[in-house]
Amino acid sequence: MEINLPDVIAEVREQFERYESALTSNDVAVLDELFWNSPHTLRYGAGENLYGYDQIKAFRAARPSKGLDREVMKSVITTYGKDFATCNMEFKRAGVPGTGRQSQTWVRTPEGWRVCAAHVSQMA
């Protein structure tokens, strides 16, 4: 297996950056697009455990659109072969103590790169 092929890193980074932009601007359509539409997809958030694309989509539709800005402190993208990647980042939100962490597992699907698992947490 080839790790961090430059062209695959570039593809994943582009989608990862689209996700970040959509998250901070509350572009729900793009957020929904970038999650794998599958009952196997999951997202563990700071206050919720979501199982399946339908629960994730419903959460996004109901989430408040304010207070989403954040500063990315560090991000690490690692690709494994041509169809699998992990994206991890540390972030800081104004007025929120500690460091936030986000990890995503991305898989290449026939529709393109999609998040199949995600986890967000806050360190004190």
C-alpha distance (Angstrom), angle and dihedral (degrees) to the residues before:
residue distance angle dihedral
M1 . . .
E2 3.78 . .
I3 3.79 116.3 .
N4 3.82 122.1 -148.1
L5 3.78 101.4 -2.3
P6 3.83 103.0 -167.9
D7 3.81 95.4 -128.3
V8 3.81 92.4 49.1
I9 3.82 91.9 46.7
A10 3.83 88.3 52.8
E11 3.82 92.1 50.4
V12 3.79 93.5 49.1
R13 3.81 93.6 43.1
E14 3.82 89.8 54.1
Q15 3.82 91.5 54.2
F16 3.81 92.6 41.4
E17 3.82 89.3 54.3
R18 3.82 91.0 46.7
Y19 3.79 88.0 53.2
E20 3.81 93.1 50.1
S21 3.80 92.1 48.5
A22 3.80 91.5 47.6
L23 3.79 91.6 47.7
T24 3.79 96.0 52.5
S25 3.82 92.8 43.3
N26 3.84 92.9 42.1
D27 3.81 92.7 -122.9
V28 3.78 93.7 169.1
A29 3.82 93.9 -179.6
V30 3.81 92.0 60.4
L31 3.82 92.4 42.3
D32 3.80 89.6 52.8
E33 3.81 90.8 46.8
L34 3.80 93.3 52.5
F35 3.81 95.9 53.4
W36 3.79 115.7 82.2
N37 3.80 107.9 -106.6
S38 3.79 95.5 -128.7
P39 3.80 139.1 113.7
H40 3.85 85.3 -125.1
T41 3.82 93.4 64.9
L42 3.79 116.6 102.3
R43 3.77 138.8 -176.3
Y44 3.77 125.4 -168.1
G45 3.79 108.5 -162.7
A46 3.77 133.4 -175.4
G47 3.80 90.5 -88.2
E48 3.79 107.3 10.0
N49 3.80 143.5 53.4
L50 3.79 111.9 -146.3
Y51 3.79 122.1 -167.6
G52 3.78 118.9 -166.5
Y53 3.78 133.2 6.1
D54 3.81 93.4 -84.6
Q55 3.82 93.3 60.0
I56 3.81 91.3 46.0
K57 3.80 91.7 49.5
A58 3.82 91.9 48.8
F59 3.80 90.6 49.8
R60 3.80 91.7 51.6
A61 3.82 91.8 49.2
A62 3.82 91.7 53.3
R63 3.82 99.4 39.2
P64 3.82 117.0 112.3
S65 3.79 112.2 -106.7
K66 3.83 96.5 -142.2
G67 3.79 129.1 85.9
L68 3.79 95.5 28.1
D69 3.81 98.3 123.8
R70 3.77 115.8 111.8
E71 3.76 140.1 164.8
V72 3.78 116.4 -121.2
M73 3.79 107.1 -134.2
K74 3.80 98.9 -179.8
S75 3.79 136.8 -9.3
V76 3.78 131.7 -169.7
I77 3.79 123.5 -167.5
T78 3.79 119.4 -171.9
T79 3.79 123.2 -179.3
Y80 3.78 125.4 -159.7
G81 3.77 111.7 -158.2
K82 3.80 115.6 -40.0
D83 3.80 101.7 -55.6
F84 3.82 110.3 42.8
A85 3.81 133.7 60.2
T86 3.77 144.4 160.5
C87 3.79 124.4 -144.0
N88 3.78 119.6 -166.9
M89 3.76 128.7 177.1
E90 3.77 144.3 172.9
F91 3.79 118.2 -142.9
K92 3.78 141.8 177.6
R93 3.80 127.3 -144.0
A94 3.80 120.9 -157.5
G95 3.78 110.7 -106.3
V96 3.81 94.0 12.1
P97 3.80 115.5 107.7
G98 3.78 118.7 -132.9
T99 3.77 133.7 15.4
G100 3.78 126.3 -59.5
R101 3.78 121.3 -140.2
Q102 3.78 129.6 -157.4
S103 3.76 127.8 -175.2
Q104 3.78 125.1 -176.3
T105 3.76 133.5 -177.3
W106 3.81 112.8 -150.2
V107 3.79 127.6 -164.3
R108 3.79 129.9 -173.1
T109 3.80 108.9 -118.0
P110 3.82 129.3 178.2
E111 3.84 86.0 -94.3
G112 3.82 93.3 51.3
W113 3.81 135.9 -96.7
R114 3.82 112.8 -13.8
V115 3.80 136.4 177.8
C116 3.79 108.8 -114.9
A117 3.82 96.9 174.1
A118 3.79 132.9 17.8
H119 3.78 137.7 176.2
V120 3.80 129.6 -171.2
S121 3.80 123.9 -173.7
Q122 3.78 140.8 159.2
M123 3.83 126.3 -130.0
A124 3.78 117.0 -149.8
